[in-house]
């Protein structure tokens, strides 16, 4: 079997970065270049890859995920961008990369996790990963307030620089808070570029989507503590239900249910996951890599 060259942390090599991005676009339809050019691809995201010549042919990315849980700092590793070029599949390349990563990180973090699609549910248990349950928080609304939340446009360099500073200065807004600003900015660069709102009366930003009277509230960003109900109310009377993409600081007023996402299963490895279950947690939706 042909031997390929292992390489990691090569984002500053334009040829290799471009090859990685091309493979990601072919596999998942996602692009990383604008995120890189804006300076948000930092050390928290590191591809582990095999290359054939100067072409990236297989990859598993390490995402370093610091969290705060009830005032305590936790450090997890999330695996993502698991992909192999169609012409190189069936050679065990992803398996080798995962083994390299587990050897390097398994003893250095509170746990390793990933979100798998339905086609590979039998694959990750071979490395010791186990299925885990996440919880979702939501509630029905009788909102009679007027709408204050307005789209905050992102486009210019200055727009991103401003929101980056605000994200880094923001107070904790959830029980299980991610501290990876680069990942939030990835979403704001691509999938949720038009999903950032500003609520002037609260001096608060929110990343959210609205569909058929349901508010999917993904993140609250404020430099001072703000009541979550006031943020929700600012989206106006047309909102009949809110679904949170995070665990609220005070979950008691929300309905807790098992999170069910189509073609997505959480797998975990390591110690410390019992607390995750006991406290009814979920990984914030903007932490998905």
Secondary structure, DSSP 4 states (H G I P E B T S, - for coil): ----EEEE--TT-HHHHHHHHHHHHHHHS---HHHHHTT---TTEEEEEEEETTEEEEEEEEEEEEEEETTEEEEEEEEEEEEE-GGGTTS-HHHHHHHHHHHHHTTTSSEEEEEE-GGGTTTGGGGT-EEE--EEEEEE----PPP--EE----SHHHHHHHHHHHHHPPP-BSEEE--HHHHHHHHHTTTTT-EEEEGGGTEEEEEEEETTEEEEEEEE-SS---HHHHHHTT-TT--EEEESS-BSSGGGSEEEE--BTTBEEEEESS-HHHHHHTT----GGG--
